[in-house]
Amino acid sequence: EVQLQASGGGLVQAGGSLRLSCAASGFFFDDYAIGWFRQAPGKEREGVSCISTDDSSTYYADSVKGRFTISRDDGKNTVFLRMKNLQPEDTATYYCAATGAEEPGTEAKGSQLSLGPCYYYGIDYWGKGTQVTVFS
C-alpha cells in the first residue's frame, strides 16, 4: 500500500519556524520527485517546493524563496520542508506528493501548480495534509 505521511504542522507565531516531514512507503522512493503543495481556505492551490530524484535540483515558489528549504533522505524515504520566518499568508494545509515524471508537459508552463518535475496534474501519489497556522 502506497503511503505518504505528512507531519510537523502546527500553530506558530509570525517569524517562527516549522519543519514538515513526508514519510513515504509502498513505492520505490528514489525514483520519484517529491513536492509540497498548499491550499488555504478561499485561495487557489499552489506549488510550494519540489525536489528531484537524487537530490540534484530543488524548486521553490517565489513566495517562499529564501525562507523554505526542501531536502530528502532517500535512506529514510523521507522529504523535509524547513520553513522559517513564517508569515500569516503561509497559513494553509500542506500536502506532499510524489511524481515519477521527469518533466511535465507544456500545459504546466507558467502554472502556479508546477515546480520543476512536480506538476499538480501529474502527481502519482498524494499524502494527507498537515495544517500550518501562522498568527501575527
N, C-alpha and C positions, 0 to 999 in steps of 0.2 A: 504494500500500500504506500502510495506516494504521500509524503507529508512535508509541509513547510511550516514550521512553528515559529512565529514571530513573538518576541518578548522584549521587555525593557521599557515599555512605555510608562507614562506616569504623569503626575502633576508637578510642574516646575515653575519657578518664578522666572520672569524675563531676565535674560542674561545667563541663565543657568545652562546645565548640560545634561544630556542623557546619552546612553548607548543602547541602541537597539541591536538585537541578535535575531538571526534567522537560521534555525537549525533544520537541516534537510535530511530526508531519508527516503528510501524506496526507489531511487534512481541514481544513475552514475553522475554524481555531483560535479566531478571535474570537467565534464563535457558541456556544462551549462553556464551561460552568463546569468548573473543574478541581479535583480533590480529591486528598487523600492519605489512604490507609488504611494500617493496620499490623496485623501479626499476629505474636505471639510464640509460641514453642512451648508448647503446653498451655494457651494462652489464646484467648479469642474474638477475632475480628476486631473492629476498632473504627475509626470515622472519626476522623481526626486534625484535618484542616482542609480548608476549601473556599473557593474564590474564585469569585465570579460573573463573568459576562461583563462587559466594560467596567470591570472592577476596582472596581465600585461597592460590593460587600459582601464581607466576609470572615467566616468562621465557624471556631470552634475547639472542640475537646473541652475540657471543664472541666479535665482533667488536664494540658493543655498551655497553657492561657491564661496570658498574661504571659511565657511562655518561648519560644513559637514564633511566627513571623511568616510569613505567606504573601503572595506578591506575584506579579505576572505582567508579562511584557513581550511584548505582542502583536506587536511588530515582529520579535521573535526567536522567536515561537511557543514560549515557554518560561515555566514556572512555577517559582518558587523557594520553598523552605521553609527559613527560617532558624531553627535550633534552638539555643538557648542554655541554660545551666545544665542540661545533660543529666543524667539520673539512670538508675541501673541499670534501673528499670522502663520506661524508654523503649526498651530493647533489643528489637528486632523487625525484621522485614522490612517495609520501607515501599514501598508501591505508589502510583503516581499513576494517575489515572483521569479520563476526560472524559465529561461528560454534556451532552446537548443539551436536557434537560428543565429547565424553569424552576422547577418546584415538584413535589416528589414527592407521591404520593397519601397518603391518611390513614393507610395502613398503616405509613408511615415515622415517624409522630409518636412521639416518645419513644424511638426506636430509637437505640442507640449506633452504628448503621451509617448514620445520617442526619445530615447537617450542611447546612443550607440546601438548595440545589438538588442537592447531592451525596448521593444515596442509593444504597447498595451495589447494590441490585437494579434500579436504573435507569441504571446506568452503560452507556455505549455502547462505550467503548474502555478497555482496561486496558494498562498497561505492565508490564514485568517488574520485579521488586522490586530494591531495593538494601538491603543489610544494614547496620543500625546496631547496634553493640555498645558498651555503656557499662559500664565496670568501676569498682569502688569502690576 
